Amino acid sequence: MTSTAFEHGTPQTFVDPYAADTSQFPWPHPADRHPDTDYLLPPPNPTQRLTPAIDPRDRRRLDLHAALTAAGVPPHPEDRHAIDQISALPADINDTLQRWLHHTT
């Protein structure tokens, strides 16, 4: 009988890679935190938020991707040109197409 490298006399133990002893970590436990120091970072300042404007054609393209995926027809990478061409059509045509896709599900 030949033995493989995996056969040896020491018993193997199960190692859970997600189990961790949290007593070794330098940050405080949630129970030890003061209510005012709950955030590791300061809360965001609403006046400093970015408000990026999305081009209507890009919005229609994203909406069409979402509608196709929700209808069970996820677009393939080779469909990009067709989706770009459909997104260039007026908004009412895109809305109608998305409504049709929505009713198929």
C-alpha positions as CSV (number, residue, x, y, z in Angstrom):
1,M,0.0,0.0,0.0
2,T,1.4,3.4,-0.9
3,S,0.8,6.4,1.1
4,T,0.2,9.9,-0.1
5,A,1.4,13.1,1.3
6,F,-1.9,13.7,2.9
7,E,-1.9,10.6,5.0
8,H,-0.1,11.1,8.3
9,G,-0.7,10.3,11.9
10,T,-1.4,13.8,13.3
11,P,-5.1,14.6,13.6
12,Q,-6.4,17.5,11.5
13,T,-8.5,20.2,13.1
14,F,-11.0,22.4,11.4
15,V,-9.9,26.0,11.0
16,D,-12.5,28.6,10.6
17,P,-10.9,31.5,8.7
18,Y,-13.6,33.9,9.8
19,A,-13.4,33.2,13.5
20,A,-11.3,35.7,15.3
21,D,-10.4,36.5,18.9
22,T,-11.4,40.1,19.1
23,S,-9.5,40.7,22.3
24,Q,-6.4,41.0,20.3
25,F,-7.6,43.9,18.2
26,P,-6.6,47.5,19.2
27,W,-10.0,49.1,18.6
28,P,-12.6,49.2,21.4
29,H,-15.5,46.9,21.5
30,P,-18.9,48.3,20.7
31,A,-20.0,47.8,24.4
32,D,-17.0,49.8,25.5
33,R,-17.7,52.8,23.3
34,H,-19.2,56.0,24.4
35,P,-22.4,56.9,22.4
36,D,-20.7,60.1,21.1
37,T,-17.7,58.2,19.7
38,D,-19.6,55.7,17.7
39,Y,-18.1,56.8,14.4
40,L,-14.6,55.9,13.3
41,L,-14.7,58.8,10.9
42,P,-16.6,62.1,11.3
43,P,-20.0,62.2,9.8
44,P,-20.2,63.6,6.3
45,N,-20.8,67.3,5.8
46,P,-23.9,67.7,3.5
47,T,-22.6,70.9,2.1
48,Q,-19.4,69.2,0.8
49,R,-21.3,66.4,-1.1
50,L,-20.8,66.1,-4.8
51,T,-23.8,66.3,-7.0
52,P,-22.6,64.8,-10.3
53,A,-25.0,65.4,-13.1
54,I,-25.6,62.4,-15.3
55,D,-26.2,63.0,-19.0
56,P,-29.8,61.9,-19.9
57,R,-28.4,59.5,-22.5
58,D,-26.2,57.8,-19.9
59,R,-29.2,57.7,-17.5
60,R,-31.3,56.0,-20.3
61,R,-28.4,53.5,-20.9
62,L,-28.2,52.6,-17.2
63,D,-32.0,52.3,-17.0
64,L,-32.1,50.1,-20.0
65,H,-29.4,47.8,-18.6
66,A,-31.4,47.6,-15.3
67,A,-34.7,46.9,-17.2
68,L,-33.1,44.2,-19.3
69,T,-31.5,42.5,-16.3
70,A,-34.8,42.6,-14.4
71,A,-36.6,41.1,-17.3
72,G,-34.1,38.1,-17.2
73,V,-32.1,39.2,-20.3
74,P,-28.8,40.4,-18.9
75,P,-26.9,42.3,-21.6
76,H,-23.7,40.8,-22.9
77,P,-20.6,42.8,-23.6
78,E,-21.2,42.5,-27.3
79,D,-24.6,44.2,-26.8
80,R,-23.0,47.5,-25.8
81,H,-23.2,49.1,-29.3
82,A,-27.0,48.2,-29.6
83,I,-27.7,49.6,-26.1
84,D,-25.8,52.8,-26.9
85,Q,-27.8,53.2,-30.1
86,I,-31.1,52.6,-28.3
87,S,-30.1,55.0,-25.5
88,A,-29.6,57.7,-28.2
89,L,-33.3,57.6,-29.1
90,P,-35.7,60.1,-27.5
91,A,-36.7,59.6,-23.9
92,D,-40.3,58.6,-24.7
93,I,-39.2,55.7,-26.9
94,N,-36.9,54.5,-24.1
95,D,-39.7,54.8,-21.6
96,T,-41.9,52.7,-23.8
97,L,-39.3,50.1,-24.3
98,Q,-38.6,49.9,-20.6
99,R,-42.4,49.6,-19.9
100,W,-42.6,46.7,-22.4
101,L,-39.6,45.0,-20.6
102,H,-41.2,45.6,-17.3
103,H,-44.5,43.9,-18.3
104,T,-42.7,40.8,-19.6
105,T,-41.6,39.9,-16.0
